[in-house]
Amino acid sequence: MDIQATKLQLIEMLLRTEKQEVLNRLLSVFKDNQADWWDELSIEEQHVVQRGIEQMENNQLVDHKDVMKKFA
């Protein structure tokens, strides 16, 4: 069975079920298999984000209007 057929079969089963426990288990499976976006970033990207957070925490911010003036 190809992946599209499997998805359709699961959708049909999902629509037919009235068992809350089955739905809860499915939700749990999907949540457990979700990738954290942070882990998908490269080390360099993680450093850039972390630097931005540190700048924000230290009130080293530039107003949006000032940035727009600079690039206008």
mmCIF file as Biopython writes it, N, C-alpha, C and O atoms, coordinates in Angstrom:
data_model
#
loop_
_atom_site.group_PDB
_atom_site.id
_atom_site.type_symbol
_atom_site.label_atom_id
_atom_site.label_alt_id
_atom_site.label_comp_id
_atom_site.label_asym_id
_atom_site.label_entity_id
_atom_site.label_seq_id
_atom_site.pdbx_PDB_ins_code
_atom_site.Cartn_x
_atom_site.Cartn_y
_atom_site.Cartn_z
_atom_site.occupancy
_atom_site.B_iso_or_equiv
_atom_site.auth_seq_id
_atom_site.auth_asym_id
_atom_site.pdbx_PDB_model_num
ATOM 1   N N  . MET A ? 1  ? 0.852   -1.179 0.000  1.0 0.0 1  A 1 
ATOM 2   C CA . MET A ? 1  ? 0.000   0.000  0.000  1.0 0.0 1  A 1 
ATOM 3   C C  . MET A ? 1  ? 0.898   1.241  0.000  1.0 0.0 1  A 1 
ATOM 4   O O  . MET A ? 1  ? 1.823   1.337  0.806  1.0 0.0 1  A 1 
ATOM 5   N N  . ASP A ? 2  ? 0.628   2.185  -0.895 1.0 0.0 2  A 1 
ATOM 6   C CA . ASP A ? 2  ? 1.439   3.393  -0.930 1.0 0.0 2  A 1 
ATOM 7   C C  . ASP A ? 2  ? 0.986   4.368  0.155  1.0 0.0 2  A 1 
ATOM 8   O O  . ASP A ? 2  ? -0.047  4.168  0.793  1.0 0.0 2  A 1 
ATOM 9   N N  . ILE A ? 3  ? 1.759   5.406  0.352  1.0 0.0 3  A 1 
ATOM 10  C CA . ILE A ? 3  ? 1.502   6.330  1.461  1.0 0.0 3  A 1 
ATOM 11  C C  . ILE A ? 3  ? 0.163   7.053  1.320  1.0 0.0 3  A 1 
ATOM 12  O O  . ILE A ? 3  ? -0.522  7.276  2.318  1.0 0.0 3  A 1 
ATOM 13  N N  . GLN A ? 4  ? -0.217  7.421  0.099  1.0 0.0 4  A 1 
ATOM 14  C CA . GLN A ? 4  ? -1.487  8.122  -0.096 1.0 0.0 4  A 1 
ATOM 15  C C  . GLN A ? 4  ? -2.677  7.219  0.241  1.0 0.0 4  A 1 
ATOM 16  O O  . GLN A ? 4  ? -3.654  7.670  0.840  1.0 0.0 4  A 1 
ATOM 17  N N  . ALA A ? 5  ? -2.590  5.967  -0.140 1.0 0.0 5  A 1 
ATOM 18  C CA . ALA A ? 5  ? -3.660  5.019  0.180  1.0 0.0 5  A 1 
ATOM 19  C C  . ALA A ? 5  ? -3.739  4.801  1.691  1.0 0.0 5  A 1 
ATOM 20  O O  . ALA A ? 5  ? -4.828  4.683  2.252  1.0 0.0 5  A 1 
ATOM 21  N N  . THR A ? 6  ? -2.590  4.748  2.335  1.0 0.0 6  A 1 
ATOM 22  C CA . THR A ? 6  ? -2.566  4.588  3.789  1.0 0.0 6  A 1 
ATOM 23  C C  . THR A ? 6  ? -3.208  5.792  4.471  1.0 0.0 6  A 1 
ATOM 24  O O  . THR A ? 6  ? -3.987  5.636  5.412  1.0 0.0 6  A 1 
ATOM 25  N N  . LYS A ? 7  ? -2.880  6.992  3.993  1.0 0.0 7  A 1 
ATOM 26  C CA . LYS A ? 7  ? -3.473  8.204  4.561  1.0 0.0 7  A 1 
ATOM 27  C C  . LYS A ? 7  ? -4.994  8.194  4.412  1.0 0.0 7  A 1 
ATOM 28  O O  . LYS A ? 7  ? -5.717  8.520  5.353  1.0 0.0 7  A 1 
ATOM 29  N N  . LEU A ? 8  ? -5.471  7.819  3.232  1.0 0.0 8  A 1 
ATOM 30  C CA . LEU A ? 8  ? -6.920  7.763  3.012  1.0 0.0 8  A 1 
ATOM 31  C C  . LEU A ? 8  ? -7.586  6.745  3.925  1.0 0.0 8  A 1 
ATOM 32  O O  . LEU A ? 8  ? -8.661  6.994  4.469  1.0 0.0 8  A 1 
ATOM 33  N N  . GLN A ? 9  ? -6.943  5.605  4.085  1.0 0.0 9  A 1 
ATOM 34  C CA . GLN A ? 9  ? -7.490  4.580  4.972  1.0 0.0 9  A 1 
ATOM 35  C C  . GLN A ? 9  ? -7.568  5.108  6.402  1.0 0.0 9  A 1 
ATOM 36  O O  . GLN A ? 9  ? -8.568  4.897  7.089  1.0 0.0 9  A 1 
ATOM 37  N N  . LEU A ? 10 ? -6.524  5.787  6.847  1.0 0.0 10 A 1 
ATOM 38  C CA . LEU A ? 10 ? -6.529  6.348  8.198  1.0 0.0 10 A 1 
ATOM 39  C C  . LEU A ? 10 ? -7.596  7.426  8.358  1.0 0.0 10 A 1 
ATOM 40  O O  . LEU A ? 10 ? -8.261  7.495  9.391  1.0 0.0 10 A 1 
ATOM 41  N N  . ILE A ? 11 ? -7.759  8.256  7.350  1.0 0.0 11 A 1 
ATOM 42  C CA . ILE A ? 11 ? -8.790  9.303  7.403  1.0 0.0 11 A 1 
ATOM 43  C C  . ILE A ? 11 ? -10.172 8.678  7.538  1.0 0.0 11 A 1 
ATOM 44  O O  . ILE A ? 11 ? -10.984 9.125  8.347  1.0 0.0 11 A 1 
ATOM 45  N N  . GLU A ? 12 ? -10.434 7.651  6.751  1.0 0.0 12 A 1 
ATOM 46  C CA . GLU A ? 12 ? -11.733 6.978  6.822  1.0 0.0 12 A 1 
ATOM 47  C C  . GLU A ? 12 ? -11.957 6.373  8.204  1.0 0.0 12 A 1 
ATOM 48  O O  . GLU A ? 12 ? -13.044 6.485  8.769  1.0 0.0 12 A 1 
ATOM 49  N N  . MET A ? 13 ? -10.937 5.740  8.737  1.0 0.0 13 A 1 
ATOM 50  C CA . MET A ? 13 ? -11.067 5.129  10.063 1.0 0.0 13 A 1 
ATOM 51  C C  . MET A ? 13 ? -11.266 6.206  11.124 1.0 0.0 13 A 1 
ATOM 52  O O  . MET A ? 13 ? -12.058 6.031  12.050 1.0 0.0 13 A 1 
ATOM 53  N N  . LEU A ? 14 ? -10.559 7.304  10.991 1.0 0.0 14 A 1 
ATOM 54  C CA . LEU A ? 14 ? -10.673 8.400  11.940 1.0 0.0 14 A 1 
ATOM 55  C C  . LEU A ? 14 ? -12.081 8.985  11.937 1.0 0.0 14 A 1 
ATOM 56  O O  . LEU A ? 14 ? -12.643 9.272  12.995 1.0 0.0 14 A 1 
ATOM 57  N N  . LEU A ? 15 ? -12.640 9.158  10.762 1.0 0.0 15 A 1 
ATOM 58  C CA . LEU A ? 15 ? -13.986 9.710  10.660 1.0 0.0 15 A 1 
ATOM 59  C C  . LEU A ? 15 ? -15.054 8.771  11.216 1.0 0.0 15 A 1 
ATOM 60  O O  . LEU A ? 15 ? -16.091 9.228  11.700 1.0 0.0 15 A 1 
ATOM 61  N N  . ARG A ? 16 ? -14.812 7.487  11.151 1.0 0.0 16 A 1 
ATOM 62  C CA . ARG A ? 16 ? -15.811 6.516  11.619 1.0 0.0 16 A 1 
ATOM 63  C C  . ARG A ? 16 ? -15.748 6.254  13.119 1.0 0.0 16 A 1 
ATOM 64  O O  . ARG A ? 16 ? -16.751 5.869  13.719 1.0 0.0 16 A 1 
ATOM 65  N N  . THR A ? 17 ? -14.598 6.454  13.724 1.0 0.0 17 A 1 
ATOM 66  C CA . THR A ? 17 ? -14.474 6.070  15.129 1.0 0.0 17 A 1 
ATOM 67  C C  . THR A ? 17 ? -15.242 7.013  16.048 1.0 0.0 17 A 1 
ATOM 68  O O  . THR A ? 17 ? -15.324 8.216  15.802 1.0 0.0 17 A 1 
ATOM 69  N N  . GLU A ? 18 ? -15.788 6.456  17.082 1.0 0.0 18 A 1 
ATOM 70  C CA . GLU A ? 18 ? -16.456 7.210  18.140 1.0 0.0 18 A 1 
ATOM 71  C C  . GLU A ? 18 ? -15.735 6.994  19.467 1.0 0.0 18 A 1 
ATOM 72  O O  . GLU A ? 18 ? -16.219 7.418  20.517 1.0 0.0 18 A 1 
ATOM 73  N N  . LYS A ? 19 ? -14.591 6.343  19.419 1.0 0.0 19 A 1 
ATOM 74  C CA . LYS A ? 19 ? -13.851 6.014  20.639 1.0 0.0 19 A 1 
ATOM 75  C C  . LYS A ? 19 ? -12.849 7.119  20.959 1.0 0.0 19 A 1 
ATOM 76  O O  . LYS A ? 19 ? -11.867 7.316  20.244 1.0 0.0 19 A 1 
ATOM 77  N N  . GLN A ? 20 ? -13.115 7.827  22.034 1.0 0.0 20 A 1 
ATOM 78  C CA . GLN A ? 20 ? -12.248 8.932  22.453 1.0 0.0 20 A 1 
ATOM 79  C C  . GLN A ? 20 ? -10.839 8.444  22.755 1.0 0.0 20 A 1 
ATOM 80  O O  . GLN A ? 20 ? -9.869  9.145  22.464 1.0 0.0 20 A 1 
ATOM 81  N N  . GLU A ? 21 ? -10.709 7.256  23.333 1.0 0.0 21 A 1 
ATOM 82  C CA . GLU A ? 21 ? -9.391  6.718  23.677 1.0 0.0 21 A 1 
ATOM 83  C C  . GLU A ? 21 ? -8.533  6.517  22.428 1.0 0.0 21 A 1 
ATOM 84  O O  . GLU A ? 21 ? -7.331  6.780  22.456 1.0 0.0 21 A 1 
ATOM 85  N N  . VAL A ? 22 ? -9.129  6.063  21.357 1.0 0.0 22 A 1 
ATOM 86  C CA . VAL A ? 22 ? -8.403  5.889  20.095 1.0 0.0 22 A 1 
ATOM 87  C C  . VAL A ? 22 ? -7.908  7.242  19.602 1.0 0.0 22 A 1 
ATOM 88  O O  . VAL A ? 22 ? -6.755  7.369  19.189 1.0 0.0 22 A 1 
ATOM 89  N N  . LEU A ? 23 ? -8.768  8.250  19.642 1.0 0.0 23 A 1 
ATOM 90  C CA . LEU A ? 23 ? -8.387  9.587  19.206 1.0 0.0 23 A 1 
ATOM 91  C C  . LEU A ? 23 ? -7.273  10.161 20.081 1.0 0.0 23 A 1 
ATOM 92  O O  . LEU A ? 23 ? -6.345  10.798 19.582 1.0 0.0 23 A 1 
ATOM 93  N N  . ASN A ? 24 ? -7.376  9.929  21.386 1.0 0.0 24 A 1 
ATOM 94  C CA . ASN A ? 24 ? -6.330  10.404 22.303 1.0 0.0 24 A 1 
ATOM 95  C C  . ASN A ? 24 ? -4.993  9.749  22.000 1.0 0.0 24 A 1 
ATOM 96  O O  . ASN A ? 24 ? -3.955  10.410 22.020 1.0 0.0 24 A 1 
ATOM 97  N N  . ARG A ? 25 ? -5.014  8.449  21.719 1.0 0.0 25 A 1 
ATOM 98  C CA . ARG A ? 25 ? -3.760  7.754  21.397 1.0 0.0 25 A 1 
ATOM 99  C C  . ARG A ? 25 ? -3.162  8.252  20.088 1.0 0.0 25 A 1 
ATOM 100 O O  . ARG A ? 25 ? -1.946  8.403  19.970 1.0 0.0 25 A 1 
ATOM 101 N N  . LEU A ? 26 ? -4.023  8.506  19.104 1.0 0.0 26 A 1 
ATOM 102 C CA . LEU A ? 26 ? -3.527  9.043  17.842 1.0 0.0 26 A 1 
ATOM 103 C C  . LEU A ? 26 ? -2.895  10.418 18.043 1.0 0.0 26 A 1 
ATOM 104 O O  . LEU A ? 26 ? -1.824  10.697 17.504 1.0 0.0 26 A 1 
ATOM 105 N N  . LEU A ? 27 ? -3.551  11.267 18.810 1.0 0.0 27 A 1 
ATOM 106 C CA . LEU A ? 27 ? -2.984  12.578 19.116 1.0 0.0 27 A 1 
ATOM 107 C C  . LEU A ? 27 ? -1.626  12.443 19.784 1.0 0.0 27 A 1 
ATOM 108 O O  . LEU A ? 27 ? -0.688  13.173 19.465 1.0 0.0 27 A 1 
ATOM 109 N N  . SER A ? 28 ? -1.534  11.518 20.699 1.0 0.0 28 A 1 
ATOM 110 C CA . SER A ? 28 ? -0.279  11.290 21.407 1.0 0.0 28 A 1 
ATOM 111 C C  . SER A ? 28 ? 0.829   10.850 20.455 1.0 0.0 28 A 1 
ATOM 112 O O  . SER A ? 28 ? 1.962   11.320 20.558 1.0 0.0 28 A 1 
ATOM 113 N N  . VAL A ? 29 ? 0.505   9.956  19.536 1.0 0.0 29 A 1 
ATOM 114 C CA . VAL A ? 29 ? 1.488   9.491  18.558 1.0 0.0 29 A 1 
ATOM 115 C C  . VAL A ? 29 ? 1.978   10.657 17.714 1.0 0.0 29 A 1 
ATOM 116 O O  . VAL A ? 29 ? 3.181   10.800 17.496 1.0 0.0 29 A 1 
ATOM 117 N N  . PHE A ? 30 ? 1.066   11.487 17.239 1.0 0.0 30 A 1 
ATOM 118 C CA . PHE A ? 30 ? 1.460   12.621 16.412 1.0 0.0 30 A 1 
ATOM 119 C C  . PHE A ? 30 ? 2.294   13.625 17.206 1.0 0.0 30 A 1 
ATOM 120 O O  . PHE A ? 30 ? 3.286   14.147 16.697 1.0 0.0 30 A 1 
ATOM 121 N N  . LYS A ? 31 ? 1.902   13.893 18.438 1.0 0.0 31 A 1 
ATOM 122 C CA . LYS A ? 31 ? 2.662   14.838 19.263 1.0 0.0 31 A 1 
ATOM 123 C C  . LYS A ? 31 ? 4.064   14.317 19.543 1.0 0.0 31 A 1 
ATOM 124 O O  . LYS A ? 31 ? 5.031   15.078 19.521 1.0 0.0 31 A 1 
ATOM 125 N N  . ASP A ? 32 ? 4.173   13.021 19.806 1.0 0.0 32 A 1 
ATOM 126 C CA . ASP A ? 32 ? 5.477   12.427 20.092 1.0 0.0 32 A 1 
ATOM 127 C C  . ASP A ? 32 ? 6.404   12.443 18.884 1.0 0.0 32 A 1 
ATOM 128 O O  . ASP A ? 32 ? 7.625   12.417 19.036 1.0 0.0 32 A 1 
ATOM 129 N N  . ASN A ? 33 ? 5.833   12.485 17.692 1.0 0.0 33 A 1 
ATOM 130 C CA . ASN A ? 33 ? 6.636   12.434 16.473 1.0 0.0 33 A 1 
ATOM 131 C C  . ASN A ? 33 ? 6.839   13.783 15.809 1.0 0.0 33 A 1 
ATOM 132 O O  . ASN A ? 33 ? 7.435   13.862 14.735 1.0 0.0 33 A 1 
ATOM 133 N N  . GLN A ? 34 ? 6.350   14.844 16.435 1.0 0.0 34 A 1 
ATOM 134 C CA . GLN A ? 34 ? 6.546   16.175 15.867 1.0 0.0 34 A 1 
ATOM 135 C C  . GLN A ? 34 ? 7.979   16.607 16.115 1.0 0.0 34 A 1 
ATOM 136 O O  . GLN A ? 34 ? 8.505   16.487 17.221 1.0 0.0 34 A 1 
ATOM 137 N N  . ALA A ? 35 ? 8.591   17.109 15.065 1.0 0.0 35 A 1 
ATOM 138 C CA . ALA A ? 35 ? 9.947   17.613 15.188 1.0 0.0 35 A 1 
ATOM 139 C C  . ALA A ? 35 ? 9.906   19.009 15.800 1.0 0.0 35 A 1 
ATOM 140 O O  . ALA A ? 35 ? 9.044   19.822 15.467 1.0 0.0 35 A 1 
ATOM 141 N N  . ASP A ? 36 ? 10.825  19.266 16.674 1.0 0.0 36 A 1 
ATOM 142 C CA . ASP A ? 36 ? 10.959  20.590 17.252 1.0 0.0 36 A 1 
ATOM 143 C C  . ASP A ? 36 ? 11.698  21.459 16.243 1.0 0.0 36 A 1 
ATOM 144 O O  . ASP A ? 36 ? 12.782  21.092 15.790 1.0 0.0 36 A 1 
ATOM 145 N N  . TRP A ? 37 ? 11.129  22.602 15.888 1.0 0.0 37 A 1 
ATOM 146 C CA . TRP A ? 37 ? 11.730  23.458 14.866 1.0 0.0 37 A 1 
ATOM 147 C C  . TRP A ? 37 ? 13.140  23.856 15.248 1.0 0.0 37 A 1 
ATOM 148 O O  . TRP A ? 37 ? 13.985  24.046 14.373 1.0 0.0 37 A 1 
ATOM 149 N N  . TRP A ? 38 ? 13.412  23.986 16.538 1.0 0.0 38 A 1 
ATOM 150 C CA . TRP A ? 38 ? 14.753  24.372 16.997 1.0 0.0 38 A 1 
ATOM 151 C C  . TRP A ? 38 ? 15.790  23.332 16.564 1.0 0.0 38 A 1 
ATOM 152 O O  . TRP A ? 38 ? 16.892  23.683 16.142 1.0 0.0 38 A 1 
ATOM 153 N N  . ASP A ? 39 ? 15.435  22.081 16.671 1.0 0.0 39 A 1 
ATOM 154 C CA . ASP A ? 39 ? 16.361  21.006 16.319 1.0 0.0 39 A 1 
ATOM 155 C C  . ASP A ? 39 ? 16.628  20.951 14.812 1.0 0.0 39 A 1 
ATOM 156 O O  . ASP A ? 39 ? 17.629  20.380 14.378 1.0 0.0 39 A 1 
ATOM 157 N N  . GLU A ? 40 ? 15.745  21.535 14.028 1.0 0.0 40 A 1 
ATOM 158 C CA . GLU A ? 40 ? 15.925  21.532 12.581 1.0 0.0 40 A 1 
ATOM 159 C C  . GLU A ? 40 ? 16.793  22.686 12.094 1.0 0.0 40 A 1 
ATOM 160 O O  . GLU A ? 40 ? 17.181  22.722 10.926 1.0 0.0 40 A 1 
ATOM 161 N N  . LEU A ? 41 ? 17.102  23.640 12.994 1.0 0.0 41 A 1 
ATOM 162 C CA . LEU A ? 41 ? 17.971  24.752 12.639 1.0 0.0 41 A 1 
ATOM 163 C C  . LEU A ? 41 ? 19.425  24.305 12.667 1.0 0.0 41 A 1 
ATOM 164 O O  . LEU A ? 41 ? 19.799  23.408 13.422 1.0 0.0 41 A 1 
ATOM 165 N N  . SER A ? 42 ? 20.237  24.943 11.835 1.0 0.0 42 A 1 
ATOM 166 C CA . SER A ? 42 ? 21.678  24.685 11.888 1.0 0.0 42 A 1 
ATOM 167 C C  . SER A ? 42 ? 22.234  25.330 13.161 1.0 0.0 42 A 1 
ATOM 168 O O  . SER A ? 42 ? 21.558  26.145 13.789 1.0 0.0 42 A 1 
ATOM 169 N N  . ILE A ? 43 ? 23.438  24.974 13.532 1.0 0.0 43 A 1 
ATOM 170 C CA . ILE A ? 43 ? 24.081  25.552 14.712 1.0 0.0 43 A 1 
ATOM 171 C C  . ILE A ? 43 ? 24.202  27.070 14.546 1.0 0.0 43 A 1 
ATOM 172 O O  . ILE A ? 43 ? 23.974  27.827 15.490 1.0 0.0 43 A 1 
ATOM 173 N N  . GLU A ? 44 ? 24.562  27.500 13.337 1.0 0.0 44 A 1 
ATOM 174 C CA . GLU A ? 44 ? 24.692  28.935 13.076 1.0 0.0 44 A 1 
ATOM 175 C C  . GLU A ? 44 ? 23.356  29.652 13.274 1.0 0.0 44 A 1 
ATOM 176 O O  . GLU A ? 44 ? 23.310  30.728 13.870 1.0 0.0 44 A 1 
ATOM 177 N N  . GLU A ? 45 ? 22.272  29.058 12.774 1.0 0.0 45 A 1 
ATOM 178 C CA . GLU A ? 45 ? 20.948  29.655 12.928 1.0 0.0 45 A 1 
ATOM 179 C C  . GLU A ? 45 ? 20.537  29.707 14.393 1.0 0.0 45 A 1 
ATOM 180 O O  . GLU A ? 45 ? 19.930  30.683 14.832 1.0 0.0 45 A 1 
ATOM 181 N N  . GLN A ? 46 ? 20.861  28.668 15.150 1.0 0.0 46 A 1 
ATOM 182 C CA . GLN A ? 46 ? 20.550  28.658 16.575 1.0 0.0 46 A 1 
ATOM 183 C C  . GLN A ? 46 ? 21.293  29.780 17.298 1.0 0.0 46 A 1 
ATOM 184 O O  . GLN A ? 46 ? 20.742  30.422 18.192 1.0 0.0 46 A 1 
ATOM 185 N N  . HIS A ? 47 ? 22.547  30.011 16.907 1.0 0.0 47 A 1 
ATOM 186 C CA . HIS A ? 47 ? 23.328  31.085 17.524 1.0 0.0 47 A 1 
ATOM 187 C C  . HIS A ? 47 ? 22.728  32.455 17.212 1.0 0.0 47 A 1 
ATOM 188 O O  . HIS A ? 47 ? 22.684  33.323 18.084 1.0 0.0 47 A 1 
ATOM 189 N N  . VAL A ? 48 ? 22.267  32.653 15.983 1.0 0.0 48 A 1 
ATOM 190 C CA . VAL A ? 48 ? 21.657  33.929 15.598 1.0 0.0 48 A 1 
ATOM 191 C C  . VAL A ? 48 ? 20.393  34.172 16.414 1.0 0.0 48 A 1 
ATOM 192 O O  . VAL A ? 48 ? 20.178  35.277 16.912 1.0 0.0 48 A 1 
ATOM 193 N N  . VAL A ? 49 ? 19.562  33.152 16.552 1.0 0.0 49 A 1 
ATOM 194 C CA . VAL A ? 49 ? 18.330  33.292 17.336 1.0 0.0 49 A 1 
ATOM 195 C C  . VAL A ? 49 ? 18.668  33.584 18.791 1.0 0.0 49 A 1 
ATOM 196 O O  . VAL A ? 49 ? 18.069  34.463 19.411 1.0 0.0 49 A 1 
ATOM 197 N N  . GLN A ? 50 ? 19.642  32.834 19.340 1.0 0.0 50 A 1 
ATOM 198 C CA . GLN A ? 50 ? 20.031  33.036 20.736 1.0 0.0 50 A 1 
ATOM 199 C C  . GLN A ? 50 ? 20.582  34.444 20.958 1.0 0.0 50 A 1 
ATOM 200 O O  . GLN A ? 50 ? 20.308  35.069 21.983 1.0 0.0 50 A 1 
ATOM 201 N N  . ARG A ? 51 ? 21.357  34.936 19.996 1.0 0.0 51 A 1 
ATOM 202 C CA . ARG A ? 51 ? 21.901  36.295 20.095 1.0 0.0 51 A 1 
ATOM 203 C C  . ARG A ? 51 ? 20.766  37.327 20.093 1.0 0.0 51 A 1 
ATOM 204 O O  . ARG A ? 51 ? 20.806  38.298 20.848 1.0 0.0 51 A 1 
ATOM 205 N N  . GLY A ? 52 ? 19.769  37.115 19.253 1.0 0.0 52 A 1 
ATOM 206 C CA . GLY A ? 52 ? 18.619  38.011 19.222 1.0 0.0 52 A 1 
ATOM 207 C C  . GLY A ? 52 ? 17.861  38.017 20.538 1.0 0.0 52 A 1 
ATOM 208 O O  . GLY A ? 52 ? 17.416  39.067 21.002 1.0 0.0 52 A 1 
ATOM 209 N N  . ILE A ? 53 ? 17.717  36.858 21.129 1.0 0.0 53 A 1 
ATOM 210 C CA . ILE A ? 53 ? 17.039  36.757 22.433 1.0 0.0 53 A 1 
ATOM 211 C C  . ILE A ? 53 ? 17.825  37.507 23.493 1.0 0.0 53 A 1 
ATOM 212 O O  . ILE A ? 53 ? 17.253  38.235 24.304 1.0 0.0 53 A 1 
ATOM 213 N N  . GLU A ? 54 ? 19.145  37.325 23.483 1.0 0.0 54 A 1 
ATOM 214 C CA . GLU A ? 54 ? 19.997  38.025 24.456 1.0 0.0 54 A 1 
ATOM 215 C C  . GLU A ? 54 ? 19.909  39.540 24.267 1.0 0.0 54 A 1 
ATOM 216 O O  . GLU A ? 54 ? 19.842  40.282 25.247 1.0 0.0 54 A 1 
ATOM 217 N N  . GLN A ? 55 ? 19.908  40.001 23.014 1.0 0.0 55 A 1 
ATOM 218 C CA . GLN A ? 55 ? 19.783  41.436 22.751 1.0 0.0 55 A 1 
ATOM 219 C C  . GLN A ? 55 ? 18.441  41.958 23.260 1.0 0.0 55 A 1 
ATOM 220 O O  . GLN A ? 55 ? 18.373  43.046 23.831 1.0 0.0 55 A 1 
ATOM 221 N N  . MET A ? 56 ? 17.384  41.192 23.055 1.0 0.0 56 A 1 
ATOM 222 C CA . MET A ? 56 ? 16.068  41.593 23.530 1.0 0.0 56 A 1 
ATOM 223 C C  . MET A ? 56 ? 16.061  41.692 25.053 1.0 0.0 56 A 1 
ATOM 224 O O  . MET A ? 56 ? 15.542  42.655 25.616 1.0 0.0 56 A 1 
ATOM 225 N N  . GLU A ? 57 ? 16.640  40.692 25.716 1.0 0.0 57 A 1 
ATOM 226 C CA . GLU A ? 57 ? 16.661  40.681 27.184 1.0 0.0 57 A 1 
ATOM 227 C C  . GLU A ? 57 ? 17.482  41.833 27.746 1.0 0.0 57 A 1 
ATOM 228 O O  . GLU A ? 57 ? 17.229  42.289 28.861 1.0 0.0 57 A 1 
ATOM 229 N N  . ASN A ? 58 ? 18.474  42.312 26.976 1.0 0.0 58 A 1 
ATOM 230 C CA . ASN A ? 58 ? 19.322  43.427 27.410 1.0 0.0 58 A 1 
ATOM 231 C C  . ASN A ? 58 ? 18.831  44.771 26.866 1.0 0.0 58 A 1 
ATOM 232 O O  . ASN A ? 58 ? 19.557  45.765 26.903 1.0 0.0 58 A 1 
ATOM 233 N N  . ASN A ? 59 ? 17.598  44.793 26.362 1.0 0.0 59 A 1 
ATOM 234 C CA . ASN A ? 59 ? 16.992  46.011 25.810 1.0 0.0 59 A 1 
ATOM 235 C C  . ASN A ? 59 ? 17.842  46.641 24.716 1.0 0.0 59 A 1 
ATOM 236 O O  . ASN A ? 59 ? 17.886  47.865 24.588 1.0 0.0 59 A 1 
ATOM 237 N N  . GLN A ? 60 ? 18.508  45.822 23.937 1.0 0.0 60 A 1 
ATOM 238 C CA . GLN A ? 60 ? 19.316  46.302 22.818 1.0 0.0 60 A 1 
ATOM 239 C C  . GLN A ? 60 ? 18.487  46.175 21.535 1.0 0.0 60 A 1 
ATOM 240 O O  . GLN A ? 60 ? 18.848  45.463 20.598 1.0 0.0 60 A 1 
ATOM 241 N N  . LEU A ? 61 ? 17.372  46.889 21.536 1.0 0.0 61 A 1 
ATOM 242 C CA . LEU A ? 61 ? 16.436  46.789 20.432 1.0 0.0 61 A 1 
ATOM 243 C C  . LEU A ? 61 ? 16.477  48.042 19.578 1.0 0.0 61 A 1 
ATOM 244 O O  . LEU A ? 61 ? 16.833  49.121 20.052 1.0 0.0 61 A 1 
ATOM 245 N N  . VAL A ? 62 ? 16.109  47.890 18.315 1.0 0.0 62 A 1 
ATOM 246 C CA . VAL A ? 62 ? 15.985  49.018 17.398 1.0 0.0 62 A 1 
ATOM 247 C C  . VAL A ? 62 ? 14.518  49.090 17.000 1.0 0.0 62 A 1 
ATOM 248 O O  . VAL A ? 62 ? 13.917  48.093 16.598 1.0 0.0 62 A 1 
ATOM 249 N N  . ASP A ? 63 ? 13.956  50.282 17.118 1.0 0.0 63 A 1 
ATOM 250 C CA . ASP A ? 63 ? 12.557  50.479 16.778 1.0 0.0 63 A 1 
ATOM 251 C C  . ASP A ? 63 ? 12.316  50.177 15.300 1.0 0.0 63 A 1 
ATOM 252 O O  . ASP A ? 63 ? 13.136  50.513 14.446 1.0 0.0 63 A 1 
ATOM 253 N N  . HIS A ? 64 ? 11.202  49.552 15.016 1.0 0.0 64 A 1 
ATOM 254 C CA . HIS A ? 64 ? 10.859  49.176 13.643 1.0 0.0 64 A 1 
ATOM 255 C C  . HIS A ? 64 ? 10.869  50.390 12.708 1.0 0.0 64 A 1 
ATOM 256 O O  . HIS A ? 64 ? 11.334  50.298 11.572 1.0 0.0 64 A 1 
ATOM 257 N N  . LYS A ? 65 ? 10.361  51.514 13.186 1.0 0.0 65 A 1 
ATOM 258 C CA . LYS A ? 65 ? 10.325  52.730 12.371 1.0 0.0 65 A 1 
ATOM 259 C C  . LYS A ? 65 ? 11.731  53.176 11.979 1.0 0.0 65 A 1 
ATOM 260 O O  . LYS A ? 65 ? 11.958  53.613 10.851 1.0 0.0 65 A 1 
ATOM 261 N N  . ASP A ? 66 ? 12.678  53.064 12.919 1.0 0.0 66 A 1 
ATOM 262 C CA . ASP A ? 66 ? 14.058  53.445 12.631 1.0 0.0 66 A 1 
ATOM 263 C C  . ASP A ? 66 ? 14.683  52.529 11.580 1.0 0.0 66 A 1 
ATOM 264 O O  . ASP A ? 66 ? 15.433  52.987 10.718 1.0 0.0 66 A 1 
ATOM 265 N N  . VAL A ? 67 ? 14.381  51.272 11.655 1.0 0.0 67 A 1 
ATOM 266 C CA . VAL A ? 67 ? 14.888  50.327 10.664 1.0 0.0 67 A 1 
ATOM 267 C C  . VAL A ? 67 ? 14.306  50.647 9.298  1.0 0.0 67 A 1 
ATOM 268 O O  . VAL A ? 67 ? 15.027  50.626 8.301  1.0 0.0 67 A 1 
ATOM 269 N N  . MET A ? 68 ? 13.022  50.939 9.237  1.0 0.0 68 A 1 
ATOM 270 C CA . MET A ? 68 ? 12.380  51.249 7.970  1.0 0.0 68 A 1 
ATOM 271 C C  . MET A ? 68 ? 12.939  52.537 7.362  1.0 0.0 68 A 1 
ATOM 272 O O  . MET A ? 68 ? 13.082  52.632 6.143  1.0 0.0 68 A 1 
ATOM 273 N N  . LYS A ? 69 ? 13.258  53.535 8.204  1.0 0.0 69 A 1 
ATOM 274 C CA . LYS A ? 69 ? 13.856  54.772 7.718  1.0 0.0 69 A 1 
ATOM 275 C C  . LYS A ? 69 ? 15.230  54.490 7.096  1.0 0.0 69 A 1 
ATOM 276 O O  . LYS A ? 69 ? 15.598  55.063 6.071  1.0 0.0 69 A 1 
ATOM 277 N N  . LYS A ? 70 ? 15.961  53.605 7.737  1.0 0.0 70 A 1 
ATOM 278 C CA . LYS A ? 70 ? 17.315  53.295 7.260  1.0 0.0 70 A 1 
ATOM 279 C C  . LYS A ? 70 ? 17.278  52.667 5.874  1.0 0.0 70 A 1 
ATOM 280 O O  . LYS A ? 70 ? 18.166  52.925 5.062  1.0 0.0 70 A 1 
ATOM 281 N N  . PHE A ? 71 ? 16.284  51.862 5.592  1.0 0.0 71 A 1 
ATOM 282 C CA . PHE A ? 71 ? 16.226  51.134 4.326  1.0 0.0 71 A 1 
ATOM 283 C C  . PHE A ? 71 ? 15.283  51.781 3.305  1.0 0.0 71 A 1 
ATOM 284 O O  . PHE A ? 71 ? 15.072  51.243 2.218  1.0 0.0 71 A 1 
ATOM 285 N N  . ALA A ? 72 ? 14.719  52.937 3.666  1.0 0.0 72 A 1 
ATOM 286 C CA . ALA A ? 72 ? 13.796  53.619 2.735  1.0 0.0 72 A 1 
ATOM 287 C C  . ALA A ? 72 ? 14.564  54.273 1.592  1.0 0.0 72 A 1 
ATOM 288 O O  . ALA A ? 72 ? 13.959  54.889 0.715  1.0 0.0 72 A 1 
#
